[in-house]
């Protein structure tokens, strides 16, 4: 009788093991990482420095990146960040291509806006100034 009991317990735990191992294979695969957030990107880096026409660097301002001018105007963004204490917004691990950017800023209670575009070759490190008016 103990041999039969051992066989039943063995089959029971084997069934549970098979059930759980198959359950993980039945899950849908995770969504692929979008190209603009891919950690294996070509490591093009873009640093935007936001400043006024008077040359004042603006900290804490919202900077947006998009893949086309149309996407930028429709707020279909691929990246978004705020400028640091010296007015810089740094975007790392971007794919090489033309990048469009804008910034909605506020200085001395005045709304300001700046827009631009830049071409990022593979493995490039680009710095540019975005003047808001």
Backbone as ProteinMPNN parsed JSONL, in Angstrom:
{"seq_chain_A": "XXXXXXXXXXXXXXXXXXXXXXXXXXXXXXXXXXXXXXXXXXXXXXXXXXXXXXXXXXXXXXXXXXXXXXXXXXXXXXXXXXXXXXXXXXXXXXXXXXXXXXXXXXXXXXXXXXXXXXXXXXXXXXXXXXXXX", "coords_chain_A": {"N_chain_A": [[0.814, -1.184, 0.0], [1.969, 1.272, 0.674], [3.747, 1.697, -1.381], [2.012, 2.163, -3.508], [0.866, 4.518, -2.613], [3.069, 6.196, -2.603], [3.597, 6.29, -5.351], [1.268, 7.586, -6.264], [1.558, 10.102, -4.996], [3.947, 10.907, -6.214], [3.125, 11.089, -8.947], [1.172, 13.064, -8.655], [2.675, 15.364, -7.796], [4.401, 15.568, -9.971], [2.58, 16.164, -11.97], [1.709, 18.695, -11.074], [4.105, 20.124, -11.318], [4.526, 19.997, -14.123], [2.226, 21.358, -14.942], [2.633, 23.992, -13.934], [5.027, 24.666, -15.239], [4.274, 24.647, -17.906], [2.436, 26.658, -17.886], [3.862, 29.07, -17.844], [4.868, 29.153, -20.393], [2.641, 29.621, -21.868], [1.976, 32.246, -21.585], [1.598, 35.449, -23.146], [4.177, 36.86, -25.241], [6.35, 39.471, -24.007], [5.749, 42.954, -24.752], [7.604, 44.458, -27.389], [10.431, 46.609, -26.828], [10.056, 49.999, -27.554], [11.745, 51.644, -30.3], [12.852, 54.087, -29.558], [13.493, 53.909, -26.916], [15.19, 51.893, -26.619], [17.689, 49.999, -25.162], [19.824, 49.072, -26.58], [20.436, 50.896, -28.481], [22.186, 53.023, -30.842], [23.603, 54.773, -29.332], [23.658, 57.544, -29.835], [23.86, 60.828, -28.687], [22.13, 63.642, -27.496], [22.346, 66.917, -26.441], [20.477, 69.51, -25.323], [20.489, 72.925, -24.78], [18.581, 75.207, -23.179], [17.776, 78.526, -23.66], [17.055, 82.053, -23.225], [16.475, 84.845, -25.495], [18.084, 86.78, -24.466], [20.171, 85.385, -23.44], [19.855, 83.978, -21.085], [19.937, 81.103, -19.201], [17.521, 78.555, -18.829], [16.181, 76.801, -16.231], [14.437, 73.781, -15.317], [12.568, 73.537, -17.374], [10.289, 72.202, -19.8], [11.227, 69.912, -22.252], [10.779, 68.492, -25.431], [10.996, 65.631, -27.603], [10.601, 64.412, -30.934], [9.868, 62.33, -33.81], [9.198, 63.488, -36.183], [8.19, 66.622, -37.689], [5.45, 66.871, -37.84], [4.584, 64.961, -35.944], [5.601, 66.192, -33.685], [4.058, 68.535, -33.569], [1.612, 67.408, -33.0], [1.969, 66.408, -30.507], [2.99, 63.789, -30.307], [5.211, 62.249, -28.906], [8.579, 61.015, -28.509], [10.442, 61.203, -26.535], [10.757, 63.001, -23.464], [11.722, 65.503, -21.228], [12.938, 67.461, -18.422], [14.768, 70.515, -18.148], [17.974, 70.806, -16.557], [19.656, 72.339, -13.712], [21.29, 74.175, -15.033], [20.072, 74.663, -17.394], [20.167, 72.569, -19.264], [19.071, 69.809, -21.207], [19.434, 66.448, -21.461], [19.596, 63.829, -23.733], [20.069, 60.494, -24.096], [21.238, 57.526, -25.836], [19.922, 57.497, -28.385], [18.515, 56.665, -31.542], [20.236, 56.952, -34.664], [19.184, 59.549, -36.665], [17.043, 62.106, -38.072], [16.038, 64.364, -35.663], [13.387, 66.039, -34.092], [12.61, 68.843, -32.067], [11.162, 70.665, -29.289], [10.357, 73.337, -26.983], [8.426, 74.416, -24.36], [8.406, 77.145, -22.452], [8.686, 79.239, -19.524], [9.343, 82.447, -18.438], [9.898, 85.066, -16.26], [7.126, 85.414, -15.926], [6.302, 85.302, -18.544], [5.188, 83.472, -21.33], [7.18, 81.362, -23.292], [8.542, 80.0, -26.356], [10.268, 77.553, -28.223], [11.662, 75.932, -31.087], [13.137, 73.304, -33.053], [15.418, 71.317, -35.088], [17.589, 68.515, -35.641], [20.21, 66.614, -37.117], [21.242, 63.397, -36.314], [24.029, 61.591, -36.619], [25.252, 58.134, -36.643], [26.461, 57.082, -33.463], [26.971, 59.667, -32.559], [27.646, 62.687, -30.715], [25.946, 65.352, -29.863], [25.663, 68.819, -29.214], [23.494, 71.501, -28.762], [21.968, 74.745, -28.9], [18.848, 75.798, -27.844], [16.909, 78.391, -28.498], [14.455, 80.173, -26.878], [11.6, 82.129, -27.517]], "CA_chain_A": [[0.0, 0.0, 0.0], [2.819, 2.444, 0.73], [4.3, 1.894, -2.716], [0.961, 2.798, -4.306], [0.729, 5.88, -2.123], [4.234, 6.916, -3.092], [3.384, 6.478, -6.78], [0.231, 8.614, -6.416], [2.163, 11.383, -4.62], [4.896, 11.237, -7.274], [2.365, 11.511, -10.126], [0.519, 14.32, -8.309], [3.648, 16.454, -7.829], [4.873, 15.683, -11.348], [1.517, 16.887, -12.683], [1.765, 20.103, -10.668], [5.306, 20.689, -11.92], [4.264, 20.155, -15.558], [1.202, 22.396, -15.082], [3.216, 25.32, -13.746], [6.04, 24.954, -16.257], [3.569, 24.95, -19.15], [1.729, 27.924, -17.712], [4.721, 30.176, -18.21], [5.037, 29.166, -21.842], [1.396, 30.042, -22.486], [1.839, 33.686, -21.474], [2.025, 36.141, -24.373], [5.509, 37.452, -25.102], [6.263, 40.879, -23.63], [5.788, 43.903, -25.858], [8.98, 44.884, -27.672], [10.766, 47.959, -26.389], [10.067, 50.912, -28.708], [13.109, 51.962, -30.726], [13.377, 55.289, -28.929], [13.866, 53.621, -25.536], [15.943, 50.654, -26.701], [18.998, 50.102, -24.519], [20.863, 48.694, -27.53], [20.512, 51.922, -29.514], [23.541, 53.346, -31.273], [24.213, 55.687, -28.368], [23.733, 58.948, -30.202], [23.483, 61.643, -27.542], [21.776, 65.017, -27.827], [22.212, 67.822, -25.31], [19.85, 70.777, -25.69], [20.571, 73.965, -23.759], [17.477, 76.142, -23.4], [18.086, 79.873, -23.194], [16.26, 83.147, -23.782], [17.213, 85.669, -26.454], [19.057, 87.558, -23.698], [21.244, 84.496, -23.01], [19.588, 83.449, -19.744], [19.645, 79.674, -19.236], [16.276, 78.291, -18.121], [16.117, 75.513, -15.538], [13.107, 73.239, -15.035], [11.662, 73.718, -18.511], [9.919, 70.96, -20.468], [11.779, 69.752, -23.593], [10.154, 67.341, -26.093], [11.594, 65.097, -28.835], [9.699, 63.652, -31.803], [10.522, 61.801, -35.01], [8.845, 64.318, -37.332], [7.581, 67.896, -37.307], [4.026, 66.608, -37.662], [4.439, 64.304, -34.643], [5.877, 67.192, -32.655], [2.905, 69.433, -33.455], [0.493, 66.638, -32.441], [2.434, 65.892, -29.215], [3.317, 62.355, -30.368], [6.614, 62.385, -28.527], [9.348, 59.814, -28.187], [11.113, 61.48, -25.263], [10.389, 64.257, -22.835], [12.42, 65.688, -19.968], [13.062, 68.836, -17.963], [16.143, 71.004, -18.111], [18.598, 70.77, -15.238], [19.919, 73.631, -13.095], [21.978, 75.088, -15.94], [19.308, 74.768, -18.637], [20.461, 71.482, -20.205], [18.278, 68.582, -21.279], [20.31, 65.468, -22.109], [18.925, 62.634, -24.233], [21.072, 59.491, -24.461], [20.832, 56.3, -26.516], [18.984, 57.779, -29.464], [18.88, 56.104, -32.839], [20.674, 57.992, -35.601], [18.139, 60.01, -37.58], [16.688, 63.504, -37.821], [15.233, 64.515, -34.453], [12.704, 67.319, -33.977], [12.465, 69.153, -30.651], [10.6, 71.953, -28.925], [10.344, 73.641, -25.562], [7.483, 75.407, -23.848], [9.073, 77.662, -21.259], [8.115, 80.425, -18.888], [10.368, 83.253, -17.804], [9.363, 86.351, -15.813], [5.679, 85.346, -16.194], [6.069, 85.343, -19.983], [5.336, 82.178, -22.0], [8.174, 81.353, -24.376], [8.494, 78.772, -27.144], [11.361, 77.354, -29.159], [11.542, 74.713, -31.879], [14.298, 73.053, -33.892], [15.67, 69.952, -35.542], [19.011, 68.221, -35.772], [20.521, 65.299, -37.659], [22.152, 62.655, -35.442], [24.697, 60.446, -37.231], [25.527, 57.05, -35.689], [27.444, 57.274, -32.399], [27.307, 61.084, -32.445], [27.358, 63.435, -29.493], [25.655, 66.696, -30.35], [25.203, 69.855, -28.289], [22.918, 72.629, -29.474], [21.241, 75.703, -28.079], [17.467, 76.058, -28.248], [16.529, 79.716, -28.036], [13.005, 80.336, -26.754], [11.18, 83.533, -27.72]], "C_chain_A": [[0.869, 1.264, 0.0], [3.468, 2.72, -0.622], [3.28, 2.567, -3.619], [0.795, 4.259, -3.895], [1.894, 6.743, -2.622], [4.099, 7.231, -4.572], [2.349, 7.573, -7.031], [0.799, 9.996, -6.084], [3.138, 11.836, -5.696], [4.171, 11.755, -8.505], [1.695, 12.861, -9.859], [1.497, 15.493, -8.407], [4.252, 16.638, -9.218], [3.851, 16.449, -12.177], [1.517, 18.368, -12.348], [2.963, 20.79, -11.307], [5.102, 20.946, -13.411], [3.264, 21.286, -15.78], [1.809, 23.794, -14.965], [4.275, 25.648, -14.797], [5.387, 25.264, -17.592], [2.858, 26.294, -19.061], [2.57, 29.112, -18.107], [4.924, 30.26, -19.71], [3.783, 29.663, -22.542], [1.178, 31.547, -22.378], [2.264, 34.337, -22.779], [3.407, 36.75, -24.174], [5.372, 38.926, -24.718], [6.335, 41.775, -24.859], [7.234, 44.318, -26.121], [9.199, 46.317, -27.195], [10.753, 48.855, -27.619], [11.49, 51.354, -29.02], [13.674, 53.167, -30.011], [13.754, 55.077, -27.47], [14.764, 52.384, -25.495], [17.334, 50.85, -26.103], [20.137, 49.706, -25.454], [20.993, 49.709, -28.661], [21.968, 52.286, -29.77], [24.232, 54.406, -30.422], [24.489, 57.073, -28.916], [23.192, 59.735, -29.017], [23.221, 63.065, -28.0], [21.627, 65.799, -26.528], [21.655, 69.138, -25.827], [19.983, 71.733, -24.514], [19.519, 75.011, -24.092], [17.853, 77.493, -22.808], [17.166, 80.889, -23.856], [17.105, 83.904, -24.803], [18.284, 86.521, -25.761], [20.196, 86.688, -23.165], [21.064, 83.944, -21.611], [19.199, 81.986, -19.863], [18.442, 79.379, -18.345], [16.267, 76.882, -17.535], [14.664, 75.094, -15.357], [12.098, 73.4, -16.152], [11.469, 72.387, -19.246], [10.454, 70.937, -21.906], [11.247, 68.444, -24.179], [10.937, 66.935, -27.334], [10.537, 64.32, -29.604], [10.47, 63.229, -33.053], [10.165, 62.573, -36.272], [8.234, 65.618, -36.82], [6.092, 67.715, -37.05], [3.76, 65.947, -36.308], [4.652, 65.295, -33.508], [4.681, 68.117, -32.46], [1.689, 68.735, -32.852], [0.818, 66.051, -31.069], [2.569, 64.376, -29.2], [4.823, 62.249, -30.152], [7.272, 61.043, -28.292], [10.129, 59.986, -26.893], [10.66, 62.845, -24.762], [11.154, 64.346, -21.516], [12.416, 67.16, -19.592], [14.53, 69.233, -17.95], [16.669, 70.979, -16.678], [18.866, 72.196, -14.744], [20.629, 74.639, -13.975], [21.323, 75.114, -17.33], [19.543, 73.669, -19.651], [19.463, 70.338, -20.068], [19.107, 67.583, -22.077], [19.495, 64.234, -22.469], [19.987, 61.671, -24.733], [20.408, 58.317, -25.169], [19.695, 56.547, -27.503], [19.457, 57.076, -30.731], [19.3, 57.224, -33.771], [19.561, 58.299, -36.6], [17.938, 61.496, -37.335], [15.723, 63.544, -36.643], [14.659, 65.935, -34.429], [12.455, 67.587, -32.492], [11.791, 70.509, -30.469], [10.643, 72.12, -27.414], [9.301, 74.715, -25.298], [8.065, 75.88, -22.526], [8.314, 78.873, -20.714], [9.249, 81.144, -18.176], [9.774, 84.625, -17.487], [7.88, 86.478, -16.182], [5.334, 85.445, -17.674], [6.184, 83.935, -20.56], [6.29, 82.317, -23.181], [8.108, 80.008, -25.088], [9.702, 78.741, -28.066], [11.204, 76.02, -29.852], [12.796, 74.549, -32.722], [14.372, 71.609, -34.324], [17.166, 69.776, -35.72], [19.165, 66.816, -36.339], [21.547, 64.63, -36.746], [22.761, 61.487, -36.207], [24.937, 59.345, -36.2], [26.654, 57.427, -34.727], [27.85, 58.738, -32.201], [26.968, 61.623, -31.061], [27.191, 64.884, -29.939], [25.179, 67.585, -29.209], [24.639, 70.978, -29.137], [22.154, 73.501, -28.505], [19.858, 75.888, -28.681], [17.062, 77.396, -27.641], [15.002, 79.81, -28.025], [12.686, 81.826, -26.806], [9.785, 83.724, -27.224]], "O_chain_A": [[0.499, 2.246, -0.644], [3.711, 3.878, -0.962], [3.632, 3.443, -4.41], [0.607, 5.131, -4.744], [1.697, 7.892, -3.016], [4.451, 8.329, -5.004], [2.536, 8.404, -7.92], [0.549, 10.957, -6.812], [3.162, 13.013, -6.057], [4.573, 12.778, -9.06], [1.656, 13.714, -10.746], [1.184, 16.506, -9.033], [4.581, 17.761, -9.599], [4.219, 17.291, -12.997], [1.345, 19.206, -13.232], [2.847, 21.918, -11.787], [5.47, 22.01, -13.908], [3.428, 22.086, -16.701], [1.538, 24.669, -15.786], [4.399, 26.804, -15.201], [5.912, 26.082, -18.347], [2.704, 26.985, -20.068], [2.043, 30.08, -18.657], [5.133, 31.351, -20.241], [3.851, 30.086, -23.696], [0.273, 32.077, -23.023], [3.176, 33.853, -23.45], [3.767, 37.116, -23.055], [4.378, 39.563, -25.068], [6.912, 41.4, -25.88], [8.005, 44.508, -25.18], [8.271, 47.126, -27.164], [11.372, 48.519, -28.628], [12.336, 51.432, -28.13], [14.893, 53.263, -29.868], [14.29, 55.99, -26.842], [15.061, 51.884, -24.41], [18.064, 51.76, -26.495], [21.299, 49.977, -25.154], [21.599, 49.411, -29.691], [22.861, 51.907, -29.013], [25.319, 54.874, -30.761], [25.455, 57.717, -28.506], [22.187, 59.356, -28.415], [23.982, 63.629, -28.786], [20.884, 65.403, -25.631], [22.272, 69.801, -26.66], [19.631, 71.392, -23.385], [19.56, 75.628, -25.157], [18.198, 77.603, -21.631], [16.575, 80.626, -24.903], [18.297, 83.638, -24.958], [19.263, 86.931, -26.384], [21.099, 87.201, -22.504], [22.031, 83.484, -21.004], [18.233, 81.657, -20.553], [18.353, 79.895, -17.231], [16.338, 75.895, -18.267], [13.772, 75.936, -15.255], [10.893, 73.398, -15.901], [12.377, 71.558, -19.302], [10.165, 71.843, -22.689], [11.261, 67.41, -23.511], [11.479, 67.787, -28.037], [9.685, 63.655, -29.014], [11.574, 63.708, -33.315], [10.76, 62.343, -37.324], [7.813, 65.706, -35.667], [5.535, 68.335, -36.144], [2.823, 66.325, -35.605], [3.962, 65.241, -32.49], [4.325, 68.449, -31.329], [0.83, 69.388, -32.259], [0.029, 65.279, -30.525], [2.291, 63.742, -28.182], [5.598, 62.17, -31.104], [6.62, 60.064, -27.928], [10.444, 58.999, -26.227], [10.242, 63.711, -25.531], [11.224, 63.368, -20.772], [11.946, 68.003, -20.355], [15.415, 68.397, -17.766], [15.91, 71.114, -15.718], [18.345, 73.153, -15.316], [20.583, 75.838, -13.7], [21.939, 75.531, -18.311], [19.149, 73.82, -20.808], [19.07, 69.956, -18.966], [19.446, 67.836, -23.233], [18.797, 63.666, -21.629], [20.721, 61.977, -25.673], [19.191, 58.139, -25.113], [18.653, 55.892, -27.457], [20.657, 56.918, -30.955], [18.774, 58.333, -33.68], [19.065, 57.408, -37.29], [18.6, 62.079, -36.476], [14.713, 62.841, -36.632], [15.363, 66.905, -34.711], [12.127, 66.668, -31.742], [11.833, 71.373, -31.345], [10.925, 71.18, -26.671], [9.296, 75.774, -25.925], [8.199, 75.096, -21.586], [7.432, 79.434, -21.365], [10.011, 80.544, -17.418], [9.207, 85.271, -18.368], [7.44, 87.513, -16.683], [4.171, 85.655, -18.017], [7.18, 83.257, -20.309], [6.21, 83.267, -23.959], [7.68, 79.007, -24.514], [10.108, 79.764, -28.618], [10.67, 75.076, -29.27], [13.447, 75.534, -33.07], [13.521, 70.788, -33.983], [17.909, 70.737, -35.92], [18.347, 65.936, -36.072], [22.589, 65.21, -36.438], [22.083, 60.484, -36.427], [24.834, 59.598, -35.0], [27.662, 58.01, -35.125], [28.952, 59.017, -31.728], [26.123, 61.084, -30.347], [28.148, 65.548, -30.335], [24.399, 67.164, -28.355], [25.249, 71.366, -30.133], [21.747, 73.059, -27.431], [19.718, 76.108, -29.884], [16.895, 77.517, -26.427], [14.346, 79.557, -29.036], [13.388, 82.659, -26.233], [9.247, 84.828, -27.303]]}, "name": "protein", "num_of_chains": 1, "seq": "XXXXXXXXXXXXXXXXXXXXXXXXXXXXXXXXXXXXXXXXXXXXXXXXXXXXXXXXXXXXXXXXXXXXXXXXXXXXXXXXXXXXXXXXXXXXXXXXXXXXXXXXXXXXXXXXXXXXXXXXXXXXXXXXXXXXX"}
